[in-house]
Structures are given as C-alpha cells and as structure tokens.
Amino acid sequence: MLRIAKKTRLTPEAVFAQAARHFGSGGEGMQETERGPCCICFAGAGGYVSVTVAEENNQREVEVESREFEYQARRFLELV
C-alpha cells in the first residue's frame, strides 16, 4: 500500500477530472466506485486508488492512497 501527497494549484474539480482520465476507462481501466466533494475512488484488477483533495490556507493538497497501482499513483501526482 502507498500513501503520498502533493500540493497543487488545481481546483478539486480539475484534480478529479484528471484522476478520472488517468485511472478510469480511458487510462488504467479501473471502475469509479465513489465520488464526493473531497474525493474520488477507483477499483479494479485486485487493487484500488483513492484521491482526496484538502483545502487549507488557500492551498490544496492532493493525497493518493493506492494498492496494486503504486507506479500509476506516483505518475498521477506528477501530472497534478
């Protein structure tokens, strides 16, 4: 299991859209299992990815938790 985070200037909506492209049917082929105002989750191939955005002091932090998709999670954070 991997849990990593990074600060970003992107809006939560932009982060979730990028996550859907990266992990969803057009990318890794995972199925979106949950979406809320602060997070989006995917599952597939025996693993999962959860992307959470927290806003604090006019900054946003993106946290990614992953099982079986650690390389893809790191690559995603490079994009946001």
N, C-alpha and C positions, 0 to 999 in steps of 0.2 A: 504494500500500500504506500502511496505517495501523497503528501500534502505540501503544496507550495503556494506562494503568494507573490504578488507584484502590484505596485501602484500603477495607475493608469489615468489618463485624462479623458478616456472614452466614457460615454454615458452608459449606465447599466443596460439600456436597450441595445446599444451598439455592441456591447460585450456579449449579450445573449444571442444577438443575431450572428455574430462571428462564431460563437460556440455551436450554434445550430448548423452553420455551414461546415465547420471543422469536424464535428463529431457525428452529425446527423447523416441522412441518406445520401447527400451529395459528397460526403467526406469519408469518415470511418465506417459508415453504415450502421451506426448504433440507433436505437429507438429512443426518442424523447419520452421520458417517463413522468416528468414533473416540471412545471414552470410556475414561478411566482414572481412577486415584485423584487425579490432579492436573490433568486437562484434559478438554475435550470439543471436538470439531471438527465443522464442518458444511461442506457444499459444495453448490453449485448456481448456475445462471444464469451460469456462467463465472467465479465467484468462490468465496471461502471465508471462513470465520471460525473462529478458534481461541481458546478461552477457557481460561486457565490460572490456577490459584489456588496461591499460595505462602504458607505459614505461617511467620512469623518473629517471635520475641519476643511470642507471644500475640496477634499481629495477622495479618490476612490481606490479601494484595494480589492483586487481580484484574487480569490482563493480557489484553487483547484484541488480536489481530492480525487484520487484515481486508484483503481485496482485493475491490473492487467493492461492498462493503457498509459503507463508512465511516460514512455517516449512521446506519445501523442499529446499528453498533458503539458509536458515541457515545451514542445513545439508550439502549442496553442498560446502559452504565456509569452513566447517570443513575438507573437503576432499582435497582441493587445497592448 
